[in-house]
Amino acid sequence: MSEAKTPAPLTETQLRERFLAVPFARYLGIDLELRGDELTLVMPYREELIGNIMLPALHGGTLGALLELAAVATVSVKQRQAHLPKTIDITIDYLRSGRPVATFARARLTRLGRRIASVHAEAWQHERADPIAALNGHFLLTQSDT
Amino acid sequence: MSETPPTPPSAAQVVQMMVAATPYARALGFEVVSVGEGRATMKTPYRKDVIGDPETGVIAGGVITALLDHVCGAAVMAALAERQSIATLDLRIDYMRGAEPGRDILAEAHCYKLTRSVAFVRAVAYEDGPDNPVANAAGAFMIASLGDRKMGANLKPPQ
């Protein structure tokens, strides 16, 4: 019986391996960058991500997916677990239309409990201080891990 | 037919055109199942490249988010008397359970209230029927969202 130890922080390589094993993250072309405990996701622009061809603007579903992935990946960084938590609910606010350029996303844990994490995430393009979409969500933490 | 003046497209035709003209909906393979007054049902096919959990093969939540967003927009289109630009203001999604691996997901939406500026919509996603949902959604959409913005307005960086 070994004593419970605090797991070591995840490295960027470990996180990228786990994350890029998710086919849909690869499909969206998302990459990540971990600096200290701050995680940034990047979704490069590609024509397939367009939802409105007139403006043109990114599909809301692409921003929702990016924000949700930023939230779950940030939870796993804080939890020091490679397992991704399960989404319980999310609310996405669309603040302005997404331009046909790269989009970035970061998430912040409002609360990390034993079973539930409350997360706020924001996506931006040209300026970090001027988000184009935001997410609030609750995520069920995975308990068992090696 | 070429002699008669063109009749305005039906709600079903508008929704079909909307899916056909949306690159992301086409890329994910969304199909229109049915369209009614303020109602729409769509399907997204199960595909290996949209899996969210490689261990179980469950489809990614982000695909269901996109389907629910899109079908809600379609229900708003089907509720509008004339064609107008719309944009999602907010969307709340409750995930009741993981989708069954290997199965297509359907989503049906109802635009239950339409005001001059905002449309309110509810939607549910499932494999077999709405009594066993994968996810529920509630959304609000802006109507005439383009305002005075012109075509290609987003090609310029923000001022």
HADDOCK unambig.tbl for C-alpha pairs under 7 A between the chains (distance, minus, plus):
assign (segid A and resid 21 and name CA) (segid B and resid 54 and name CA) 6.79 0.50 0.50
assign (segid A and resid 22 and name CA) (segid B and resid 51 and name CA) 6.72 0.50 0.50
assign (segid A and resid 22 and name CA) (segid B and resid 52 and name CA) 5.45 0.50 0.50
assign (segid A and resid 22 and name CA) (segid B and resid 53 and name CA) 6.10 0.50 0.50
assign (segid A and resid 22 and name CA) (segid B and resid 54 and name CA) 5.94 0.50 0.50
assign (segid A and resid 23 and name CA) (segid B and resid 49 and name CA) 5.13 0.50 0.50
assign (segid A and resid 23 and name CA) (segid B and resid 50 and name CA) 5.79 0.50 0.50
assign (segid A and resid 23 and name CA) (segid B and resid 51 and name CA) 5.36 0.50 0.50
assign (segid A and resid 23 and name CA) (segid B and resid 52 and name CA) 6.31 0.50 0.50
assign (segid A and resid 24 and name CA) (segid B and resid 49 and name CA) 5.85 0.50 0.50
assign (segid A and resid 24 and name CA) (segid B and resid 50 and name CA) 4.38 0.50 0.50
assign (segid A and resid 24 and name CA) (segid B and resid 51 and name CA) 5.52 0.50 0.50
assign (segid A and resid 24 and name CA) (segid B and resid 52 and name CA) 5.71 0.50 0.50
assign (segid A and resid 24 and name CA) (segid B and resid 60 and name CA) 6.37 0.50 0.50
assign (segid A and resid 27 and name CA) (segid B and resid 49 and name CA) 6.35 0.50 0.50
assign (segid A and resid 27 and name CA) (segid B and resid 50 and name CA) 6.96 0.50 0.50
assign (segid A and resid 48 and name CA) (segid B and resid 23 and name CA) 5.01 0.50 0.50
assign (segid A and resid 48 and name CA) (segid B and resid 24 and name CA) 5.05 0.50 0.50
assign (segid A and resid 48 and name CA) (segid B and resid 27 and name CA) 6.12 0.50 0.50
assign (segid A and resid 49 and name CA) (segid B and resid 23 and name CA) 6.54 0.50 0.50
assign (segid A and resid 49 and name CA) (segid B and resid 24 and name CA) 4.90 0.50 0.50
assign (segid A and resid 50 and name CA) (segid B and resid 22 and name CA) 6.70 0.50 0.50
assign (segid A and resid 50 and name CA) (segid B and resid 23 and name CA) 5.51 0.50 0.50
assign (segid A and resid 50 and name CA) (segid B and resid 24 and name CA) 5.54 0.50 0.50
assign (segid A and resid 51 and name CA) (segid B and resid 22 and name CA) 5.16 0.50 0.50
assign (segid A and resid 51 and name CA) (segid B and resid 23 and name CA) 6.27 0.50 0.50
assign (segid A and resid 51 and name CA) (segid B and resid 24 and name CA) 5.83 0.50 0.50
assign (segid A and resid 52 and name CA) (segid B and resid 22 and name CA) 6.39 0.50 0.50
assign (segid A and resid 53 and name CA) (segid B and resid 22 and name CA) 6.90 0.50 0.50
assign (segid A and resid 54 and name CA) (segid B and resid 151 and name CA) 5.09 0.50 0.50
assign (segid A and resid 54 and name CA) (segid B and resid 152 and name CA) 6.10 0.50 0.50
assign (segid A and resid 55 and name CA) (segid B and resid 151 and name CA) 5.17 0.50 0.50
assign (segid A and resid 55 and name CA) (segid B and resid 152 and name CA) 4.51 0.50 0.50
assign (segid A and resid 55 and name CA) (segid B and resid 153 and name CA) 5.31 0.50 0.50
assign (segid A and resid 55 and name CA) (segid B and resid 154 and name CA) 5.21 0.50 0.50
assign (segid A and resid 56 and name CA) (segid B and resid 152 and name CA) 5.94 0.50 0.50
assign (segid A and resid 56 and name CA) (segid B and resid 154 and name CA) 5.78 0.50 0.50
assign (segid A and resid 57 and name CA) (segid B and resid 154 and name CA) 6.81 0.50 0.50
assign (segid A and resid 59 and name CA) (segid B and resid 24 and name CA) 6.58 0.50 0.50
assign (segid A and resid 60 and name CA) (segid B and resid 66 and name CA) 6.89 0.50 0.50
assign (segid A and resid 61 and name CA) (segid B and resid 62 and name CA) 6.73 0.50 0.50
assign (segid A and resid 61 and name CA) (segid B and resid 65 and name CA) 5.72 0.50 0.50
assign (segid A and resid 61 and name CA) (segid B and resid 66 and name CA) 3.76 0.50 0.50
assign (segid A and resid 61 and name CA) (segid B and resid 69 and name CA) 6.44 0.50 0.50
assign (segid A and resid 62 and name CA) (segid B and resid 66 and name CA) 6.91 0.50 0.50
assign (segid A and resid 64 and name CA) (segid B and resid 62 and name CA) 6.50 0.50 0.50
assign (segid A and resid 64 and name CA) (segid B and resid 65 and name CA) 6.66 0.50 0.50
assign (segid A and resid 65 and name CA) (segid B and resid 62 and name CA) 4.16 0.50 0.50
assign (segid A and resid 87 and name CA) (segid B and resid 95 and name CA) 6.59 0.50 0.50
assign (segid A and resid 88 and name CA) (segid B and resid 94 and name CA) 6.06 0.50 0.50
assign (segid A and resid 88 and name CA) (segid B and resid 95 and name CA) 5.19 0.50 0.50
assign (segid A and resid 89 and name CA) (segid B and resid 93 and name CA) 5.51 0.50 0.50
assign (segid A and resid 89 and name CA) (segid B and resid 94 and name CA) 4.30 0.50 0.50
assign (segid A and resid 89 and name CA) (segid B and resid 95 and name CA) 5.75 0.50 0.50
assign (segid A and resid 90 and name CA) (segid B and resid 92 and name CA) 5.67 0.50 0.50
assign (segid A and resid 90 and name CA) (segid B and resid 93 and name CA) 5.36 0.50 0.50
assign (segid A and resid 90 and name CA) (segid B and resid 94 and name CA) 6.67 0.50 0.50
assign (segid A and resid 91 and name CA) (segid B and resid 91 and name CA) 5.62 0.50 0.50
assign (segid A and resid 91 and name CA) (segid B and resid 92 and name CA) 4.10 0.50 0.50
assign (segid A and resid 91 and name CA) (segid B and resid 93 and name CA) 6.34 0.50 0.50
assign (segid A and resid 92 and name CA) (segid B and resid 90 and name CA) 5.41 0.50 0.50
assign (segid A and resid 92 and name CA) (segid B and resid 91 and name CA) 5.24 0.50 0.50
assign (segid A and resid 92 and name CA) (segid B and resid 92 and name CA) 6.27 0.50 0.50
assign (segid A and resid 93 and name CA) (segid B and resid 89 and name CA) 6.12 0.50 0.50
assign (segid A and resid 93 and name CA) (segid B and resid 90 and name CA) 4.49 0.50 0.50
assign (segid A and resid 93 and name CA) (segid B and resid 91 and name CA) 6.80 0.50 0.50
assign (segid A and resid 94 and name CA) (segid B and resid 88 and name CA) 6.42 0.50 0.50
assign (segid A and resid 94 and name CA) (segid B and resid 89 and name CA) 5.17 0.50 0.50
assign (segid A and resid 94 and name CA) (segid B and resid 90 and name CA) 5.78 0.50 0.50
assign (segid A and resid 99 and name CA) (segid B and resid 154 and name CA) 5.39 0.50 0.50
assign (segid A and resid 99 and name CA) (segid B and resid 155 and name CA) 6.92 0.50 0.50
